[in-house]
Amino acid sequence: MFTEEKFQQALRTPRLARPVPEFLNANRGAPVRAIPEHELQATTRAWFDNFERKLEFYRKLGVDLSWLMDWAKKYWWSWIDRDMSYNHELYAADMRYTDVTTFGRTIVGIDDFVTYNMAFFDAIPDWRYDPLPDQIYIDVTPDHKVRTVIRYIGSGHWSGPLRLYPYDGSGPVIYGTGRFLQCPAVDRYHFNEQGLLEEGETLYDAIDATQRAGVLPRDDSWQFKALFAASRVPAIAAKIRAGVH
């Protein structure tokens, strides 16, 4: 049985394999401060406290969304502890999900959703998610559908290959440099009448993420400029085929 103590223990437990540097060893155009783990833990605690107050506000308006707190705790705990034993209490069997790494495809079903997430943990074994305080947005439709948007920070040391869709040996791979990575993302969740996630989406800036990890070079480097300049070739070819001058 999932308990509050399991959740509190997860909040207290450090996850990162090595100390966090003062700044990311990144290829962004400006320095990026790295958030140390004790601040990440405090951020997550503050988020759940703020979320509790938000749900209480909705309750006073006559909208009882208390089940969302139970769902959020169990969901966050399952990924931070890598325990999938409560998935049937979190997701609809035919759930649908998209991510930048699906290249426009849709993941269908719990098993494929877990496979997709585990690809990130295989590449970044100490990966942790920390929601940002006050950055959750709740929408309740006239037909009582509940939808949320959450902004959070992902942190960890990218030491292994990140396999993209379909998240096995047949898909493209991005190889990590072993650097500490920290980047923001936004998740959108839609819930069914049983309080299970039936549709979702993860959005993030892939250029930002790969530059933060040192995989993609800086925008003012010749490598970056050459990479983007290569787009001229298919652009010219397309114009020729279309008869555009």
C-alpha positions in Angstrom: 0.0 0.0 0.0 1.2 3.5 -0.9 1.6 5.5 2.3 2.4 9.1 3.3 5.7 7.8 4.8 6.8 6.4 1.5 6.2 9.8 0.0 8.0 11.7 2.8 11.0 9.3 2.7 11.3 10.0 -1.1 11.3 13.7 -0.4 14.2 13.3 2.1 16.3 10.9 0.0 19.2 12.4 -2.1 19.3 11.1 -5.6 22.1 12.8 -7.5 25.3 10.7 -8.0 27.8 13.6 -7.6 27.8 17.1 -6.2 26.2 19.8 -8.4 28.6 22.4 -9.9 27.9 26.1 -9.3 27.2 26.6 -13.0 26.3 24.1 -15.7 29.2 23.1 -18.0 26.9 24.1 -20.8 27.1 25.5 -24.3 24.4 28.1 -23.8 24.9 31.8 -24.8 25.0 32.9 -21.1 26.0 31.1 -17.8 23.3 28.9 -16.3 23.3 28.5 -12.5 22.9 24.9 -11.4 20.4 24.3 -8.6 21.9 22.0 -5.8 20.0 19.0 -4.6 19.0 20.5 -1.2 17.3 23.4 -3.1 15.6 20.9 -5.4 14.2 19.0 -2.4 13.0 22.3 -0.9 11.4 23.3 -4.2 9.5 20.0 -4.4 8.3 20.3 -0.8 7.2 23.9 -1.4 5.3 22.8 -4.6 3.3 20.2 -2.7 2.5 22.8 0.0 1.4 25.3 -2.6 -0.6 22.6 -4.4 -2.4 21.8 -1.2 -3.4 25.4 -0.7 -4.6 25.6 -4.3 -6.8 22.5 -3.9 -8.2 23.9 -0.7 -9.1 27.1 -2.5 -11.0 25.1 -5.1 -12.8 23.2 -2.4 -14.1 26.5 -0.9 -15.5 27.3 -4.4 -17.4 24.0 -4.3 -15.0 22.0 -6.5 -13.5 19.0 -4.8 -10.2 18.1 -6.4 -8.6 16.5 -3.3 -7.9 13.3 -5.3 -5.4 15.2 -7.4 -3.1 15.5 -4.4 -3.1 11.7 -3.9 -2.5 11.2 -7.6 0.4 13.7 -7.7 2.2 12.2 -4.7 1.9 8.7 -6.0 3.0 9.8 -9.5 6.0 11.8 -8.3 7.0 9.0 -5.9 6.7 6.3 -8.5 9.3 7.9 -10.8 11.7 9.2 -8.1 11.7 5.7 -6.6 11.4 3.8 -10.0 8.5 1.8 -8.6 5.8 1.0 -11.2 3.6 -1.1 -8.9 0.8 1.5 -8.7 0.6 2.3 -12.4 -3.0 0.9 -12.6 -4.0 3.6 -10.1 -2.4 6.3 -12.1 -3.0 5.7 -15.8 -5.8 4.5 -18.0 -5.0 1.3 -19.8 -5.3 3.0 -23.2 -3.5 6.2 -22.2 -2.0 8.3 -25.0 1.2 10.4 -24.6 3.5 12.5 -26.8 7.0 13.8 -26.2 9.6 15.7 -28.3 11.4 12.3 -28.7 8.4 10.7 -30.4 8.9 12.9 -33.5 5.1 13.4 -33.8 4.0 9.9 -33.0 1.8 9.0 -30.0 2.7 6.5 -27.3 -0.3 4.3 -26.5 -0.7 2.2 -23.4 1.0 2.0 -20.0 3.8 -0.4 -21.0 5.0 1.8 -23.8 4.7 4.9 -21.6 7.0 3.2 -19.0 9.4 2.2 -21.8 9.6 5.8 -23.0 10.3 7.1 -19.4 12.9 4.4 -18.7 14.9 5.5 -21.7 15.7 8.7 -19.9 16.6 6.8 -16.7 18.9 4.5 -18.6 20.7 7.5 -20.1 20.6 9.5 -16.8 20.5 7.0 -13.9 20.3 9.7 -11.2 17.6 11.7 -13.0 15.2 13.4 -10.7 12.1 15.6 -11.4 11.2 18.6 -9.2 8.1 20.6 -9.9 8.4 24.4 -9.5 6.3 26.1 -6.8 3.1 27.9 -8.0 3.7 26.6 -11.6 0.7 24.3 -11.9 -2.4 25.3 -13.7 -5.7 23.5 -13.3 -8.6 23.5 -15.7 -12.0 22.1 -15.0 -14.3 21.9 -18.0 -18.1 22.3 -18.0 -18.4 18.5 -18.4 -16.1 18.0 -15.3 -13.0 17.0 -17.2 -9.9 17.9 -15.2 -6.7 19.0 -17.0 -3.4 20.3 -15.6 -0.2 21.9 -16.8 2.9 21.6 -14.6 6.4 23.1 -15.1 9.3 21.4 -13.5 13.1 20.9 -13.5 14.8 17.7 -14.6 18.3 17.1 -13.1 21.0 14.4 -13.4 24.3 13.3 -14.9 23.8 12.2 -18.6 26.3 9.4 -18.7 24.6 6.9 -21.1 23.0 6.7 -24.5 19.5 8.3 -24.8 17.5 6.1 -27.1 14.7 8.0 -28.9 11.5 6.5 -30.3 10.8 3.6 -30.3 13.2 3.6 -27.4 15.1 0.4 -28.3 18.1 -0.5 -30.5 16.3 0.5 -33.7 15.8 4.2 -33.0 18.2 7.1 -33.1 20.5 7.6 -30.1 22.0 10.7 -28.5 25.1 10.1 -26.5 25.6 12.0 -23.2 28.9 13.5 -22.2 28.7 12.6 -18.5 28.0 16.3 -17.7 25.5 17.3 -15.1 22.3 18.3 -16.9 19.5 20.5 -15.6 16.7 21.8 -17.8 13.0 22.9 -17.5 10.0 21.1 -19.1 6.2 21.4 -19.1 3.8 18.5 -18.8 0.1 18.6 -19.8 -2.2 15.9 -18.2 -5.8 15.1 -19.0 -7.7 12.9 -16.6 -10.8 10.7 -17.2 -13.8 10.3 -14.9 -11.9 7.7 -12.7 -9.1 10.2 -12.0 -6.6 8.3 -14.3 -4.3 10.0 -16.7 -5.8 9.4 -20.2 -3.8 11.9 -22.3 -0.6 13.7 -21.8 2.3 15.6 -23.4 5.8 16.6 -22.4 7.2 19.8 -24.0 10.8 21.2 -23.8 13.3 23.0 -25.9 15.5 20.3 -27.5 18.1 22.9 -28.5 18.2 24.3 -24.9 18.5 20.8 -23.4 21.2 19.5 -25.7 23.3 22.7 -25.3 22.9 22.5 -21.6 24.3 18.9 -21.7 27.2 19.9 -24.0 26.0 17.8 -26.9 25.0 20.6 -29.2 27.7 23.4 -29.6 27.2 27.1 -28.8 25.2 29.2 -31.3 28.2 31.4 -32.0 30.5 28.4 -32.8 31.4 27.4 -36.4 30.1 23.9 -35.7 26.7 25.2 -34.8 26.6 27.6 -37.8 27.7 24.9 -40.2 25.0 22.5 -38.8 22.3 25.0 -39.4 23.7 26.2 -42.7 23.4 22.7 -44.0 19.6 23.3 -44.1 20.2 25.4 -47.2 20.8 22.4 -49.3 17.4 20.7 -48.9 15.8 24.2 -49.0 17.3 24.9 -52.5 16.4 21.4 -53.7 12.8 21.9 -52.6 12.6 25.3 -54.4 14.0 23.7 -57.6 11.4 20.9 -57.4 8.6 23.4 -56.9 9.9 25.7 -59.6 10.4 28.6 -57.2 13.0 31.2 -58.2 
